Amino acid sequence: MSRHIGEERHTGLWGTTPPIPAPTPAERTTTPAPPPEYATPEPVTTAPEQARTAPEQARTAPEYATVTPEFDAVATTPAPPEFDAVVTTPAKPVSDTPARATPRPAPRRPERRAPTPAEQSTSDEPTERDFLIPAEGLTAQQRKHALTKLETYLVGKHEHMVGFQGNQDLGHAQQDLGRFLDFHLNNVGDPFQQGNYKPNTKAVERAVLDRYAELWRAEWPYDGKNPESYWGYVLTMGSTEGNLYALASARDYLSGRKLIGDPGGSNPQMVYVQAAPPARSAPAARVGGSPAADPRNAYRPVAFYSEDTHYSVIKAVRTLAIDTFGAIGTAEYPDQCPLGGRWPLEVPSKGGPDGSGEIDVDKLERLVAFFAERGHPILLLLNFGTTFKGAYDNIEKVATRLVPLFRRHGLLEREIEFEPGRTDRRRGFWVHVDGALGAGIMPFLRHAAEEDEHSELAVALRRELKGKVPEFDFGLRVDGVDVVGSLVMSGHKWAGAPFPCGIFMTKNKFRVEPAATPAYTGSPDTTFAGSRNGLSPLVLWNHLASRSVRGHAAEAVAALRRTRYLESALRELEDRLDREDRLPEGGLHVDRSPMALTVRFRRPNDEIIAKWSLSCQPMPTGTGEVRHFAHVFAMPSLTEEKIDLFMEDLFAEGAFTHPDIPLPEPTTSATAFAADVQPLALVPMTGRGFQ
């Protein structure tokens, strides 16, 4: 059926959208005529139909750059009169002395040109030329043509997206939630205060937060008067925003800072204050402390994270000016690293860079002990599903090792004075869990493990998981201490949101401010963002409500089974290539970290990488060799049939043949640092999910 934007409602990603009206007679007198190929509109099939029935259509359809005829003639046609007037008309005098106009160059107009060879090799991929916006705008047909090309491209990439943690199975988001695109939904301010901006989805957001609080074993529903109650909000970005907010909260909590009412102001105002360090002779500085503790370090938190940590954490540490153990160690204790040699800038991972990706708990304990005994608060970030290897830090083991250490050095509870005679009781440590992927799936695996051991689901889980489901959330307690201070999850990963979003969660007792209430919005300013996407809670609610807890658990167990199928298929591929004497030297380097939803292997050629949207990473080995890896994530949108098709591409002649891959180099390199220049944090150019 022929569908034209000016005549009929068009169904896209989010369902039906309002029609774009045909131009009025007045508009027709000023709008340039469309190119000849669009003088008589042809029927336009939808992108999914094109992808299913004629994949080559997008390549053979007439090329049309979204420019008007005047743009085609830019090399020979003079500028329109209104442009000439801009250039030649003198400026109006501003005094009795006439002012001479200063000519300015006519605006540069984009030139329509043939694609370069590089562009031709990926001609299906839209470029900015397909979406060029001329001053006159575009007709409805031109806009539809451009958007259809984008949709056709995305349909193809959707079918072959296997290299990243995004779940391409969007469920019923389109048919259930498309209607809400007719509203400007903004959840500005605190989710537990309705505020003055009424077109919001805060009621849905609170239901989503309650559900995740239950899944993550926090006290719920939210109760502002209960220190143990959870507090959180739905992120507009992904876990990057959550990590930034968590580290900012941890920094202020551990640094003795607080947002407090101004005691001397005539108007009600809030003041951001810093407590004074405890005096050396104060009992609080000595109780539980060590002889090496320096009171001046009491509000100088030190950050610890592993070498497999996501790059957003490094960005947050730099943005928030948080000291890392490597920076302080290098500057103040240059020859005292407890691991020997130079201070590392990140905590080593178990087995080194080419190991499993899990933090080395033994080395972490020694590093933390060094700074705890010198009086520093400890800010620890742990990973629960790393970006490339899908590794899980052993959070329970870390807590078991560190809680006694915190007790020994007086970090389980400290008193901070903000008002005469009144103190806040705070901890001297903060554990943040980056559960971008793992926090979305692990509660459902735990549900499967808690079923009757003879149930079909429990038996299926035991086939995939040896040992117990790991601890990671607010229910983790060691010697009566609830260890986790904050937790984040990305909604576009396991939950399958069609755009970045996520959840940040902490407890009331770890928050450092009674929130200010801006008069403009009528809601406390407690979140990192001001305006927040009101569609995100709807998508997460739809994900949670679309099936039972047992249904979610079955899907989680199935993902582990698909990962095992993927690993077996890659090892079988290695054997097939070896039998035909086509196996690359050294093999395919197939590897999977414990419980990971991803398998990594030798990087294939660029054509396969582009077709299947593979994430790639160079990885140094213990011998100094650099190996180039790709990986596939077994998200719910990956099927065994898709894995089989992928294996056939990898089995093809030349699949692993490519020129030498150069490593990225810094734009500026120093041969040596000047005196007193100290490294603050490692900023990697490779790995961490960059590529």
C-alpha positions as CSV (number, residue, x, y, z in Angstrom):
1,M,0.0,0.0,0.0
2,S,1.3,3.4,-0.9
3,R,1.8,5.7,2.2
4,H,2.7,9.4,1.9
5,I,3.6,11.5,5.0
6,G,1.2,14.3,4.0
7,E,-1.7,11.9,3.7
8,E,-1.5,9.2,6.2
9,R,-0.1,8.4,9.7
10,H,3.3,6.6,9.5
11,T,4.2,3.8,11.8
12,G,7.8,4.0,13.1
13,L,9.8,2.7,16.0
14,W,7.3,4.1,18.6
15,G,4.1,3.5,16.7
16,T,1.8,6.0,15.0
17,T,3.0,9.6,14.7
18,P,0.9,12.6,13.7
19,P,0.8,13.3,9.9
20,I,2.8,16.2,8.5
21,P,0.4,18.5,6.7
22,A,0.7,19.2,3.0
23,P,2.0,22.7,2.2
24,T,-0.5,25.5,2.0
25,P,-0.9,27.5,-1.3
26,A,1.2,30.2,0.2
27,E,3.9,27.8,1.1
28,R,3.8,26.3,-2.4
29,T,4.7,29.6,-3.9
30,T,8.0,29.8,-2.0
31,T,9.0,26.2,-1.7
32,P,11.4,24.9,-4.4
33,A,10.0,22.2,-6.6
34,P,11.3,18.7,-5.7
35,P,13.8,17.0,-7.9
36,P,12.4,15.3,-11.1
37,E,12.5,11.8,-9.5
38,Y,10.0,13.0,-6.9
39,A,7.7,14.9,-9.1
40,T,5.3,12.0,-9.1
41,P,5.7,10.2,-5.7
42,E,6.2,6.5,-6.0
43,P,4.8,4.0,-3.4
44,V,7.2,3.7,-0.5
45,T,7.4,0.5,1.3
46,T,8.3,0.4,5.0
47,A,11.9,-0.4,6.0
48,P,11.1,-3.8,7.5
49,E,9.4,-4.7,4.2
50,Q,12.5,-3.6,2.3
51,A,14.8,-5.5,4.6
52,R,12.7,-8.7,4.2
53,T,11.9,-8.7,0.5
54,A,14.6,-6.7,-1.2
55,P,17.7,-6.0,0.8
56,E,19.4,-4.6,-2.3
57,Q,16.8,-1.8,-2.8
58,A,18.6,0.6,-0.6
59,R,21.7,0.2,-2.7
60,T,20.0,0.5,-6.1
61,A,17.5,3.2,-5.3
62,P,18.2,6.6,-6.8
63,E,20.7,8.5,-4.8
64,Y,19.3,11.7,-3.4
65,A,21.1,14.1,-1.2
66,T,18.7,16.2,0.8
67,V,19.4,19.5,-0.8
68,T,17.4,21.7,-3.1
69,P,18.1,22.4,-6.7
70,E,19.9,25.7,-6.0
71,F,22.5,23.7,-4.0
72,D,23.3,21.6,-7.0
73,A,24.3,24.6,-9.0
74,V,26.4,26.2,-6.2
75,A,29.5,26.2,-8.4
76,T,28.0,28.3,-11.2
77,T,24.8,29.9,-10.0
78,P,25.0,33.3,-8.3
79,A,23.6,33.6,-4.8
80,P,19.9,34.6,-4.5
81,P,19.1,38.3,-4.3
82,E,18.7,38.2,-0.5
83,F,22.3,37.0,-0.2
84,D,23.6,39.7,-2.5
85,A,21.9,42.2,-0.4
86,V,23.6,40.9,2.7
87,V,27.0,41.3,1.1
88,T,26.6,44.7,-0.7
89,T,24.2,46.8,1.3
90,P,26.0,49.4,3.4
91,A,25.4,49.3,7.1
92,K,23.3,52.1,8.5
93,P,25.3,55.0,10.0
94,V,25.4,55.2,13.7
95,S,26.7,58.8,13.7
96,D,27.0,61.9,11.4
97,T,30.0,60.2,9.7
98,P,28.8,57.7,7.2
99,A,30.2,54.2,8.0
100,R,31.6,52.1,5.3
101,A,30.1,48.6,5.2
102,T,32.5,45.7,5.7
103,P,31.6,43.0,3.2
104,R,31.3,39.5,4.6
105,P,31.6,36.4,2.6
106,A,28.4,34.7,1.3
107,P,27.5,31.6,3.4
108,R,29.2,28.5,2.2
109,R,26.7,26.1,0.7
110,P,27.1,22.3,0.9
111,E,28.1,20.8,-2.4
112,R,26.5,17.7,-3.8
113,R,29.2,15.3,-4.8
114,A,29.7,11.7,-5.6
115,P,30.6,9.4,-2.7
116,T,34.3,8.7,-2.1
117,P,35.5,5.1,-2.3
118,A,35.3,4.8,1.4
119,E,31.8,6.1,1.4
120,Q,30.8,3.7,-1.4
121,S,32.1,0.7,0.5
122,T,29.5,1.4,3.2
123,S,26.9,3.1,1.0
124,D,24.0,1.5,3.0
125,E,25.2,3.5,6.1
126,P,23.5,7.0,6.3
127,T,25.8,10.0,6.4
128,E,25.2,13.6,7.3
129,R,24.8,14.4,3.6
130,D,21.6,12.3,3.7
131,F,20.2,14.6,6.4
132,L,21.5,18.0,5.2
133,I,19.1,20.7,6.2
134,P,19.0,23.6,3.7
135,A,17.7,27.0,4.6
136,E,14.5,26.3,2.8
137,G,13.8,23.2,4.7
138,L,12.7,19.9,3.1
139,T,9.4,18.7,1.7
140,A,7.5,16.0,3.4
141,Q,8.6,13.5,0.7
142,Q,12.2,14.4,1.1
143,R,12.0,14.0,4.9
144,K,10.4,10.6,4.5
145,H,13.0,9.5,2.0
146,A,15.8,10.4,4.5
147,L,14.1,8.8,7.5
148,T,13.3,5.6,5.5
149,K,16.9,5.2,4.5
150,L,17.9,5.5,8.2
151,E,15.2,3.0,9.2
152,T,16.3,0.5,6.5
153,Y,19.9,0.7,7.8
154,L,18.8,0.3,11.5
155,V,16.7,-2.8,10.7
156,G,19.7,-4.5,9.2
157,K,22.0,-3.5,12.1
158,H,19.3,-4.6,14.6
159,E,19.4,-8.1,13.2
160,H,23.2,-8.4,13.5
161,M,23.9,-6.5,16.7
162,V,25.8,-9.0,18.8
163,G,29.0,-7.2,20.1
164,F,27.6,-5.0,22.8
165,Q,25.6,-5.3,26.0
166,G,22.5,-3.7,24.5
167,N,19.5,-6.0,24.5
168,Q,17.9,-5.6,21.0
169,D,14.7,-7.4,22.1
170,L,12.6,-4.4,22.9
171,G,9.5,-6.4,23.7
172,H,6.2,-4.5,23.4
173,A,7.7,-1.1,23.9
174,Q,6.4,0.2,20.5
175,Q,2.8,-1.0,20.7
176,D,2.4,-0.3,24.5
177,L,4.2,3.0,24.8
178,G,4.1,4.7,21.4
179,R,1.1,6.7,22.5
180,F,3.2,8.5,25.1
181,L,5.3,10.3,22.5
182,D,2.4,12.7,22.2
183,F,3.3,14.2,25.6
184,H,6.3,16.1,26.9
185,L,7.1,14.0,29.9
186,N,9.6,15.5,32.3
187,N,10.4,14.0,35.7
188,V,12.2,17.1,36.9
189,G,13.4,17.0,40.6
190,D,13.0,14.3,43.2
191,P,10.9,11.3,42.3
192,F,9.2,11.2,45.7
193,Q,7.9,14.8,45.3
194,Q,5.4,15.5,42.6
195,G,6.5,19.1,42.0
196,N,4.8,21.7,39.9
197,Y,5.5,20.2,36.5
198,K,2.5,17.9,36.2
199,P,3.0,16.1,32.9
200,N,5.4,13.5,34.5
201,T,5.6,9.8,35.2
202,K,6.8,10.0,38.8
203,A,4.2,7.5,40.0
204,V,5.5,5.0,37.5
205,E,9.1,5.9,38.5
206,R,8.3,5.2,42.2
207,A,6.8,1.8,41.3
208,V,9.9,0.9,39.3
209,L,12.2,2.0,42.1
210,D,10.2,0.0,44.7
211,R,10.5,-3.1,42.5
212,Y,14.2,-2.8,42.1
213,A,14.6,-2.0,45.8
214,E,12.9,-5.3,46.5
215,L,15.0,-7.2,43.9
216,W,18.2,-5.6,45.4
217,R,17.1,-6.4,49.0
218,A,16.8,-2.8,50.2
219,E,14.2,-1.7,52.7
220,W,11.1,-0.6,50.7
221,P,8.8,1.1,50.0
222,Y,10.6,4.4,50.3
223,D,10.2,6.1,53.7
224,G,11.9,9.5,54.0
225,K,11.9,9.2,57.8
226,N,13.7,5.8,57.9
227,P,17.5,6.0,57.7
228,E,17.6,2.4,56.4
229,S,15.1,3.0,53.6
230,Y,16.3,3.1,50.1
231,W,16.4,6.3,48.0
232,G,17.1,6.5,44.3
233,Y,16.0,7.7,40.9
234,V,15.7,6.7,37.2
235,L,18.7,8.0,35.3
236,T,18.4,9.8,32.0
237,M,21.8,8.6,30.9
238,G,23.1,5.1,31.6
239,S,25.3,3.9,34.4
240,T,27.8,6.7,33.6
241,E,25.5,9.2,35.2
242,G,24.9,6.8,38.1
243,N,28.6,6.3,38.7
244,L,29.2,10.1,38.6
245,Y,26.4,10.7,41.1
246,A,27.5,7.9,43.3
247,L,31.1,9.0,43.4
248,A,30.1,12.6,44.1
249,S,27.9,11.4,46.9
250,A,30.7,9.2,48.3
251,R,33.2,12.1,48.1
252,D,31.0,14.5,50.0
253,Y,30.0,11.8,52.6
254,L,33.6,10.8,53.3
255,S,35.0,14.3,53.1
256,G,32.9,15.7,55.9
257,R,30.7,17.9,53.7
258,K,27.1,18.7,54.1
259,L,24.3,20.8,52.7
260,I,22.8,22.5,55.8
261,G,20.5,25.4,56.6
262,D,22.4,28.8,56.9
263,P,22.2,29.6,60.7
264,G,22.9,33.3,60.1
265,G,20.9,34.1,57.0
266,S,17.8,36.3,57.1
267,N,16.3,34.3,54.3
268,P,16.0,30.5,54.3
269,Q,19.1,29.4,52.4
270,M,21.2,26.2,52.2
271,V,24.9,26.3,52.7
272,Y,27.4,23.7,51.5
273,V,29.9,23.3,54.3
274,Q,33.1,21.4,55.1
275,A,33.8,20.1,58.6
276,A,37.2,20.8,60.2
277,P,39.5,17.8,60.5
278,P,39.6,16.3,64.0
279,A,42.4,17.6,66.3
280,R,45.3,15.2,66.8
281,S,44.5,15.0,70.5
282,A,40.8,14.4,70.0
283,P,39.6,10.9,71.2
284,A,37.8,10.3,68.0
285,A,41.1,10.5,66.1
286,R,42.6,7.8,68.4
287,V,39.9,5.3,69.1
288,G,40.4,2.3,66.9
289,G,43.1,4.2,64.9
290,S,46.7,3.2,64.3
291,P,49.8,5.0,65.4
292,A,50.4,6.0,61.8
293,A,47.0,7.7,61.5
294,D,47.2,11.4,60.6
295,P,44.1,13.5,61.5
296,R,44.7,15.6,58.5
297,N,43.8,12.6,56.4
298,A,40.4,12.1,58.1
299,Y,38.5,13.8,55.3
300,R,40.8,12.9,52.4
301,P,39.1,9.9,50.8
302,V,41.1,7.6,48.5
303,A,39.5,5.9,45.6
304,F,40.2,2.2,44.6
305,Y,39.1,0.5,41.4
306,S,40.4,-2.3,39.2
307,E,42.2,-2.1,35.8
308,D,39.1,-3.6,34.2
309,T,36.8,-0.8,35.4
310,H,34.7,1.1,32.9
311,Y,36.1,4.3,31.5
312,S,33.2,6.3,33.0
313,V,34.6,5.8,36.4
314,I,38.0,7.3,35.4
315,K,36.1,10.2,33.8
316,A,34.2,10.7,37.1
317,V,37.3,10.6,39.2
318,R,38.9,13.3,37.1
319,T,35.8,15.4,36.9
320,L,35.2,15.3,40.7
321,A,38.9,15.7,41.6
322,I,38.9,12.5,43.7
323,D,42.3,11.3,44.8
324,T,43.2,7.8,43.8
325,F,45.5,5.5,45.8
326,G,48.0,5.6,43.0
327,A,48.2,9.4,42.8
328,I,48.6,9.8,46.6
329,G,51.0,6.9,46.9
330,T,53.2,8.2,44.1
331,A,53.2,11.8,45.5
332,E,53.5,11.1,49.2
333,Y,54.8,7.6,49.7
334,P,56.9,7.0,46.6
335,D,58.9,4.1,47.8
336,Q,56.4,2.4,50.1
337,C,54.0,0.6,47.8
338,P,52.9,-2.6,49.7
339,L,52.9,-4.5,46.4
340,G,56.6,-3.6,45.8
341,G,58.0,-1.5,43.1
342,R,56.2,1.5,41.6
343,W,52.6,2.4,42.7
344,P,50.1,1.1,40.2
345,L,47.4,3.6,39.2
346,E,44.7,1.0,39.4
347,V,44.2,-2.1,41.5
348,P,45.5,-5.1,39.5
349,S,43.0,-7.6,38.2
350,K,43.3,-11.3,39.0
351,G,45.7,-12.8,36.5
352,G,46.7,-9.5,35.1
353,P,45.4,-7.7,31.9
354,D,44.7,-11.0,30.2
355,G,43.1,-12.6,33.2
356,S,39.4,-13.1,34.1
357,G,38.8,-9.3,34.7
358,E,37.9,-9.8,38.4
359,I,39.7,-7.6,40.9
360,D,42.6,-9.2,42.8
361,V,41.2,-9.2,46.3
362,D,44.6,-10.0,48.0
363,K,46.3,-7.0,46.4
364,L,43.3,-4.8,47.1
365,E,43.4,-5.7,50.8
366,R,47.0,-4.7,51.1
367,L,46.5,-1.4,49.3
368,V,43.4,-0.5,51.4
369,A,45.2,-1.4,54.6
370,F,48.1,0.9,53.8
371,F,45.8,3.9,53.5
372,A,43.3,3.0,56.2
373,E,46.1,2.8,58.8
374,R,47.2,6.3,57.8
375,G,43.7,7.6,58.5
376,H,42.2,7.9,55.0
377,P,38.6,7.2,54.3
378,I,38.2,4.4,51.7
379,L,36.1,4.9,48.5
380,L,35.9,1.5,46.8
381,L,34.2,0.9,43.4
382,L,33.5,-2.7,42.5
383,N,32.3,-4.1,39.1
384,F,29.5,-6.5,38.6
385,G,29.7,-7.3,34.9
386,T,32.7,-5.6,33.3
387,T,32.4,-4.0,29.9
388,F,34.5,-6.3,27.8
389,K,35.1,-9.5,29.8
390,G,31.7,-9.5,31.6
391,A,33.6,-10.3,34.9
392,Y,32.1,-10.0,38.4
393,D,34.2,-8.8,41.3
394,N,33.8,-11.1,44.3
395,I,32.0,-8.5,46.4
396,E,31.3,-10.8,49.3
397,K,35.0,-11.9,49.5
398,V,36.0,-8.2,49.4
399,A,33.6,-7.3,52.2
400,T,34.7,-10.3,54.3
401,R,38.3,-9.2,54.0
402,L,37.8,-5.4,54.5
403,V,35.1,-5.1,57.2
404,P,37.5,-6.3,60.0
405,L,40.2,-4.0,58.6
406,F,37.7,-1.1,58.8
407,R,36.8,-2.0,62.3
408,R,40.5,-2.1,63.3
409,H,41.1,1.4,62.0
410,G,38.0,3.1,63.3
411,L,36.3,3.4,59.9
412,L,33.0,1.6,60.8
413,E,31.7,4.8,62.5
414,R,33.0,8.3,62.9
415,E,31.6,11.4,64.5
416,I,31.6,14.7,62.5
417,E,30.7,18.0,64.1
418,F,28.8,20.5,62.0
419,E,27.1,22.4,64.9
420,P,28.3,23.0,68.4
421,G,27.6,20.0,70.5
422,R,25.9,18.1,67.7
423,T,27.6,15.4,65.6
424,D,26.7,13.3,62.6
425,R,27.7,9.6,62.7
426,R,29.2,8.5,59.5
427,R,31.3,5.6,58.2
428,G,34.8,6.0,57.0
429,F,34.2,3.8,53.9
430,W,31.9,3.7,50.9
431,V,31.4,0.7,48.6
432,H,29.8,1.5,45.2
433,V,28.8,-1.3,42.9
434,D,28.7,-0.7,39.1
435,G,26.1,-3.2,38.2
436,A,25.4,-1.8,34.7
437,L,24.6,-5.3,33.4
438,G,24.9,-7.7,36.3
439,A,22.5,-5.9,38.6
440,G,19.8,-6.4,36.0
441,I,20.1,-10.2,35.6
442,M,21.5,-11.5,38.9
443,P,18.3,-11.0,41.1
444,F,16.5,-13.3,38.7
445,L,19.2,-16.0,38.8
446,R,19.0,-15.8,42.6
447,H,15.2,-16.5,42.3
448,A,16.0,-19.5,40.2
449,A,18.5,-20.8,42.7
450,E,16.0,-20.4,45.5
451,E,13.4,-22.6,43.9
452,D,12.9,-26.2,44.9
453,E,16.1,-28.0,43.9
454,H,14.1,-30.5,41.8
455,S,12.2,-27.8,39.8
456,E,13.0,-27.6,36.1
457,L,14.4,-24.0,36.5
458,A,16.7,-24.9,39.4
459,V,18.0,-27.9,37.6
460,A,18.6,-25.8,34.4
461,L,20.5,-23.2,36.5
462,R,22.8,-25.9,38.1
463,R,23.8,-26.9,34.6
464,E,25.1,-23.4,33.9
465,L,26.3,-22.3,37.3
466,K,28.7,-24.1,39.6
467,G,28.4,-22.7,43.1
468,K,26.1,-20.1,44.5
469,V,24.8,-16.9,42.9
470,P,27.2,-14.1,43.9
471,E,26.2,-11.4,46.4
472,F,26.3,-7.8,45.2
473,D,23.4,-5.7,46.7
474,F,22.0,-4.1,49.8
475,G,21.4,-7.5,51.4
476,L,25.1,-8.3,51.8
477,R,26.1,-8.1,55.5
478,V,29.4,-9.0,57.1
479,D,29.5,-9.1,60.9
480,G,26.3,-7.2,61.1
481,V,27.6,-4.4,58.7
482,D,25.5,-3.7,55.6
483,V,28.4,-3.2,53.2
484,V,27.0,-1.7,49.9
485,G,26.5,2.1,49.9
486,S,25.2,2.6,46.4
487,L,24.4,0.6,43.3
488,V,23.7,1.5,39.6
489,M,22.2,-0.5,36.7
490,S,21.8,0.4,33.0
491,G,18.2,0.1,31.7
492,H,19.3,-0.3,28.0
493,K,21.3,-3.4,28.7
494,W,19.5,-6.4,30.3
495,A,16.2,-4.5,30.5
496,G,16.2,-3.7,26.8
497,A,15.2,0.0,26.8
498,P,15.5,1.5,23.3
499,F,17.5,4.4,24.6
500,P,20.1,4.9,27.4
501,C,18.7,5.1,31.0
502,G,19.2,3.3,34.3
503,I,18.7,3.2,38.1
504,F,20.8,4.8,40.9
505,M,20.1,3.6,44.4
506,T,21.5,4.2,47.9
507,K,20.1,4.5,51.5
508,N,18.8,7.5,53.3
509,K,21.4,7.3,55.9
510,F,24.2,7.8,53.3
511,R,22.8,11.0,51.9
512,V,24.5,14.2,53.0
513,E,21.8,16.8,52.4
514,P,18.3,17.8,53.3
515,A,17.4,18.8,49.8
516,A,16.7,22.3,48.7
517,T,13.3,22.9,47.1
518,P,13.5,25.3,44.1
519,A,10.4,27.5,43.8
520,Y,10.4,27.1,40.0
521,T,9.9,23.4,39.9
522,G,8.4,22.8,43.3
523,S,10.4,19.6,43.8
524,P,13.6,19.1,45.7
525,D,16.8,19.2,43.6
526,T,18.2,15.9,44.6
527,T,19.1,14.2,41.3
528,F,22.2,14.8,39.2
529,A,20.2,16.0,36.2
530,G,17.5,18.7,36.4
531,S,15.1,17.7,33.7
532,R,14.8,13.9,33.4
533,N,13.3,11.7,30.7
534,G,9.8,10.7,31.7
535,L,9.7,7.9,29.1
536,S,12.5,5.9,30.9
537,P,10.4,4.8,33.9
538,L,7.6,3.7,31.4
539,V,10.1,1.5,29.5
540,L,11.5,-0.1,32.7
541,W,8.0,-0.6,34.1
542,N,6.9,-2.3,30.9
543,H,10.0,-4.6,31.1
544,L,9.3,-5.6,34.7
545,A,5.6,-6.0,34.3
546,S,5.7,-8.0,31.1
547,R,6.3,-11.3,32.8
548,S,6.4,-12.9,36.2
549,V,9.5,-13.1,38.3
550,R,9.8,-16.8,37.3
551,G,9.5,-15.7,33.7
552,H,12.3,-13.3,34.1
553,A,14.4,-16.0,35.9
554,A,13.8,-18.4,33.1
555,E,15.1,-15.8,30.6
556,A,18.2,-15.2,32.7
557,V,19.0,-18.9,32.9
558,A,18.5,-19.2,29.1
559,A,21.0,-16.4,28.6
560,L,23.6,-18.4,30.5
561,R,22.8,-21.4,28.3
562,R,23.2,-19.4,25.1
563,T,26.5,-18.1,26.3
564,R,27.7,-21.7,26.8
565,Y,26.4,-22.6,23.3
566,L,28.3,-19.6,21.9
567,E,31.5,-20.7,23.6
568,S,31.1,-24.3,22.4
569,A,30.4,-23.0,18.8
570,L,33.6,-20.9,18.8
571,R,35.7,-23.9,20.1
572,E,34.2,-26.1,17.5
573,L,35.0,-23.5,14.8
574,E,38.6,-23.5,16.0
575,D,38.7,-27.3,15.5
576,R,37.1,-27.0,12.0
577,L,39.7,-24.4,10.9
578,D,42.5,-26.5,12.3
579,R,41.3,-29.6,10.4
580,E,41.4,-27.6,7.2
581,D,44.8,-26.1,8.0
582,R,43.3,-22.6,8.1
583,L,43.6,-21.9,11.8
584,P,45.5,-18.6,12.5
585,E,48.8,-19.0,14.3
586,G,48.1,-19.2,18.0
587,G,44.5,-20.2,17.6
588,L,41.3,-18.2,18.2
589,H,42.1,-17.3,21.8
590,V,38.6,-18.3,22.9
591,D,37.9,-17.4,26.5
592,R,35.0,-16.8,28.9
593,S,35.2,-15.4,32.4
594,P,33.2,-17.2,35.1
595,M,29.4,-16.6,34.8
596,A,30.0,-14.0,32.0
597,L,27.4,-13.4,29.4
598,T,30.1,-12.8,26.8
599,V,32.8,-14.8,25.1
600,R,35.9,-13.2,23.6
601,F,38.0,-14.5,20.7
602,R,40.5,-13.4,18.1
603,R,39.4,-10.3,16.2
604,P,38.1,-11.1,12.7
605,N,38.4,-8.9,9.6
606,D,36.8,-5.4,9.3
607,E,33.9,-6.6,7.1
608,I,32.7,-9.1,9.8
609,I,33.2,-6.5,12.5
610,A,31.0,-4.0,10.6
611,K,28.3,-6.5,9.7
612,W,27.9,-7.9,13.3
613,S,28.7,-4.7,15.2
614,L,31.5,-6.3,17.1
615,S,33.3,-4.5,20.0
616,C,37.1,-5.0,19.8
617,Q,39.9,-4.5,22.2
618,P,43.7,-5.0,22.2
619,M,44.8,-6.8,25.3
620,P,48.4,-7.3,26.5
621,T,49.4,-10.7,27.7
622,G,51.8,-11.7,30.5
623,T,54.5,-12.2,27.9
624,G,54.2,-8.7,26.6
625,E,52.4,-9.8,23.4
626,V,49.4,-7.7,22.4
627,R,46.4,-9.8,21.2
628,H,43.4,-8.3,19.4
629,F,40.1,-9.5,20.7
630,A,36.5,-9.2,19.7
631,H,33.5,-10.4,21.8
632,V,29.9,-11.4,21.6
633,F,27.3,-10.8,24.3
634,A,24.5,-13.4,24.7
635,M,21.7,-11.0,25.3
636,P,18.1,-12.1,25.0
637,S,18.1,-10.9,21.4
638,L,20.8,-13.4,20.4
639,T,19.5,-16.7,19.3
640,E,21.2,-20.0,18.5
641,E,20.3,-19.6,14.9
642,K,22.0,-16.2,14.8
643,I,25.1,-17.7,16.4
644,D,25.2,-20.4,13.7
645,L,25.1,-17.8,11.0
646,F,27.8,-15.9,12.7
647,M,30.0,-19.0,12.8
648,E,29.6,-19.5,9.1
649,D,30.9,-16.0,8.5
650,L,33.9,-16.7,10.7
651,F,34.5,-20.0,8.9
652,A,34.7,-18.2,5.5
653,E,38.0,-17.9,3.8
654,G,39.9,-14.8,5.0
655,A,37.7,-14.2,8.0
656,F,40.7,-13.7,10.3
657,T,42.9,-12.1,7.7
658,H,43.5,-8.4,8.1
659,P,46.5,-6.0,8.0
660,D,48.5,-5.2,11.1
661,I,46.3,-3.2,13.5
662,P,48.2,-0.2,14.9
663,L,47.6,0.7,18.5
664,P,46.3,4.2,19.2
665,E,49.0,6.7,20.1
666,P,48.5,9.8,22.3
667,T,48.3,13.1,20.4
668,T,51.1,14.4,22.6
669,S,53.7,12.3,24.3
670,A,56.2,13.3,27.0
671,T,59.7,11.9,27.2
672,A,59.7,12.6,30.9
673,F,57.7,14.6,33.5
674,A,59.0,17.8,34.9
675,A,59.9,18.1,38.5
676,D,56.9,17.7,40.9
677,V,54.6,16.6,38.1
678,Q,52.6,13.7,39.5
679,P,50.3,11.2,37.7
680,L,46.7,11.4,39.0
681,A,44.9,8.7,37.1
682,L,45.4,6.3,34.2
683,V,43.4,7.4,31.2
684,P,43.4,4.4,28.8
685,M,43.2,4.8,25.1
686,T,42.4,1.2,24.4
687,G,40.2,-1.4,26.1
688,R,37.4,-0.6,28.6
689,G,34.8,-0.8,25.8
690,F,36.1,2.1,23.8
691,Q,36.2,0.2,20.5
